[in-house]
Amino acid sequence: MFRRLSFIAFVAVLSFSSIDVAAAERKTAQYELPIKVLYNAYTVKFPDAQPRIDNNRVLVPIRFVAETLGAQVDYADKLVTIRQDEKVIELPIGSNITKVNGQPLTLDVKTVAEKGRTYVPLRFVSEALGETVEWDPLSRYVWIGSKKIPTVEEKGIETKPIEEVRKYFIDADHLLRSSSGVPFTGYYVLTVEDLPVQIGDRVYYSIDTVEVGGILGVTIRANDTPNIFYVTSSLRPKFRYPVRGLDTNHSDGTMTSIYRIQSSSDETFRDDKDYMKFRLMDALYIGFQDNNEALILLKNPFRS
């Protein structure tokens, strides 16, 4: 389930220059997250083919990105033609020579076809269509356009009745109250596909796993990281503070915190003498202790 990241040097393609991501990533010991493409901070979905790295460059199935950007894609005689207003981009399959409105450009990666999908360099196409592109090495996001994070309401995520999950909080009623002691009447259930998202004043970017000193843990990146708890079907919720001294503050104002999976505090405060048997895959949800007026639960993305 855990895969060690080999610090792959990622470089997003630009027509004349590239961004070296290896230096940005080698400071971390995180496991490998999938690449996520965001357009105006909403996830671009790739139903049957995912972004990939080729020759240290990110390639994407072109139709999904181009249509998201309001362009039209045509295929003929091993040539991909992208049209948007008066702009025409021509990408021959198997070649690194492209044309923008008839002007030739040489890229350092080829357009490739595989299993019925055509992969093209993401940064070049996006910027040729007039969009800004930025690589985020912390969450392995490719940002296209605006970086304003949508709220749960803007994403259409509605609260559900708290009674649906109350059974998981036996002897942990305090987790079903706000910071001011008001009982929750509802809860949000999120998936990793919903990230990044803003709930109240807190923005949640990504969740990952990490190994520090031989100990496996969970990492969360947010503008202000919360305390968390693991919710299971058979055990009391397992509360976790960030591991002291391992928080990382980033230049963009976000921070990443590390949380233990197994903790002796379960024995100290819950008399759980089998706490070392707990595995991350045992958790149904990872809960965030937030100052919001609803319980926040993330479906555990690490369940096998």
N, C-alpha and C positions, 0 to 999 in steps of 0.2 A: 504494500500500500504506500509506503514511503519510498520515494525515489530521490537519491542524492543529486543535487544540481552540480553539474561539472563546470559551472561558470562559463557557459557558452557565450562567446563574444557575439553580441547581436548588433548589427548595424542596419538601420532603416535606410532604404535607398533614396538618394537624392540625385538629381540629374548630373551635378558636378561635384558634390561632396557627400560625406557620410558622417554618421554619429557613432563613435566608438562607445559601446555600452559595457564592454568587458570591465573597464576600470571602475564603472559605477557599481557593478554587481559583485566584484570580487571581495568587497568588504563584508558581505553577508554570508551566512551559512544556510540560507533557506533552501527548501526543496523546490523543485521546478513547478511554477504555475503555468497554466496555459496562456498563450497570448490572447489578449482581448482587444478588439477594435471598438472604439467608442466614437460615435458621431454626435456632437453637441451633448456629450456625456451620457448618451443612451447606447446600449450595447447593440452592435451590428450583429445580427444572427446569421450564422452559416449553417443551414440545415443539414447538409450532407458532406461538407468538406470544410476543414478548418485552416486558418492561417498557418503557414509553415516557414521554416528558416532554410534558405538555400544559399550556400556560399556566404554565410553570415549576413544574409539580407532577409527581410520579411517579404514574403509573397502571399497574396490573398486571391481567393477565387473572385475574379473581377466583376462578374455580373452583380453580386450582392452589394459590393461597395459602390460601383458606378451608379446603379439604380437608386441606392440610398442618397447619393449626391445629385440625383436628378438628371443623370446622363443616360444615353441609350447605347447599348452594346450590340454589335453585329459581328458575325463570324462568316468568313468566306475565304476559301483557298488558303487556309492556314494563316489568315490575317485577322487580328482582332481590331475592330474600329470602334472607337468611343466618341460619341458626338454629344456636345452640350452647347446649345445655342449656336454660335458661329465657330466654335472650337472643335477641331478634329484631331484625335490622337490615333496613330496607327502603330500597332505592336505585332510584328510578325512572330509567329510561334517558332521557338527554337533559335531566335536571334536576339542579340542585345542592341540592335539598331532600331530606333523608333523615330517617328516623325510627329511633330506638333505643327499643325497647319502647314504641312509640307516641308518644314525645316527639320533636317536630320539631327538626331542626338544619339550619342553612344552611352549606354548604361553599362554597369559592371556586373549585371546579372541578366540572364535570358528569360524571356517569356516562355513558360512551359505548359504543356497540356498533359493531364493525368486523370485517368478514370472519368472522363467526360467533363472535367472542369479545366478551365484555363487560369493559370496563376500568373499574376503580374506584380511588379514591384509597387508596394502600397504608397510609399511616400511620393514617388514620382507622379503617379496617376492622380493622387489627391491634390498635390500642389499644382499640377498642370490644369486641374479643374477649379483652381482658385481657392482651395482650402488650406488652412494652416495645419501642420502636422507636428506632433511632439511625442517623443518616446518617454515613457515613465518606467524606469528600471525597477522601482520599488514594488509595483504591482504588476509589472509586465503589461502595461496598457499602452496602446497606440491611440492618442487623442487626436481627433480630427475636428476642427472647428472649435466651438465654445467649450470651456471647461466648467461651466456653471452646473453644479450637481443638482439633479432633480430631487424633489421631496417624495416621500412615500405617496402623498396625495397625487402629485403630478404623474407618478408611475402607475396610479390606479390600484395601489395596494391598500385594501381596506382592513379595518380591525375585525377580529372575530370574537365571539363570546368567550370570556375567560373560563367559563365552565367546561369548555372542551378540553382544557389542559390542566385543570385543577388537580386531577388525580395524580399527576406527576410531582406534586409539591407537598406530599405528606410530611408534616413536621418542618416545613419550610415556608410557612405562610408569609414570612417577612419578605420573600421574593415576589410576592403578589401584591405588594404595596409600593406606592411611589415614595420618593425621598421624603415627602412631607407626611407620610403615613396613611395616605388615602388609598383604599383598596382599588385595584385595577378592575375594571368591568370588561376590558377587552385586551386583545393581544395582536401584534403584527407577527406574521410568519414570513420570513424572507428566505430566498435561496441565493447562492453565490451569483446566479445570473442577474439578480436585482442590484448587485453592487456595481459601482458606487451609488450610495443613496443617502439623502439627508433625512434625519428624524429629529425633530426639534432643533436644537442648536448643534447637534453632533452629526458629523459626516463620517460614514463608514466606507472605507475604500476597498479593502481586501482582507482575506484571511488565508493563512498559510500554515505550514508546519516547519519546524526547525529542530536542529540537534545542537545542543550546547553542552560541551563537556560530557558527551555520551548520554545526555538526558534529552528525550524527545519532548517537544512542547508545541504549543499553538501560538502563532503570532497574529496580531490584529493591527491593522493600520487605520488610524482615524485622526481627525483633527484634535481629539482629546480622548484617549483610549479609556474604556470603562473597566470595571471589574466584570468578570464573567462567571457563568456556572454551567456545568454539564448536566443536561436533563436526560434521564434514562427511564425505561419502562418498569424497572424492578428495584432501583436504588434511589435513595434520597438525592436530590440535586447536589452536585459537588461544587462548592464555591471556590473561586480562584481570584487572588489578587495578582497583578503583574509582578513578575520576579524582580525584586529590588535590585537596582543598579544595571539592569539590562534594557531599559527603555532607550530608544534611539530617536532623537529629535532630528527632523529633516528640514532642509532649507526652505521647503514650500509651506512650512507651518504645520505639517502633519507629524505624527509620531507613530512608532511601531513598538508595541509591548509584547513581551513573551510571557506565556502562562504555562504552568506545569500541567501535565496530564495526570500523573500520579502525585499525590501529596500526603505527607504524614499528618497534615492537619485534619484529614478525614478520620483518622484514628483518635487524634486529640480532642476534636470537637464533636465527632459523631460516633465515636466508639466503633469505627469500622476497622477491624483488625485485618481484613482482607483487602485493604486499599491498594496494595500492589498488583492485585489481579485486574484492576480497572484498565480498560483499553479505550482509546479514543473512539473506536468503532462501536463501543457500547452506548455512546450518547446518541439519542434521537435528535436533540437540538443542542445548540450552544446559545445560552441566553446572555444578553447584555444588560447589566444593571445600569440603567440610564435614568436621567431626571425627567423622562417623558411621562405622559399620563397613561401609557399603555405598556404592557409587557412586550419585550422584543425578543423573539426567538428566531434563530437561524437554523434551517434544516442542516444537519451535520453533513458537510460535503465529503467527509472522509470515511463514511460508512461503505463497506465493500458490498 
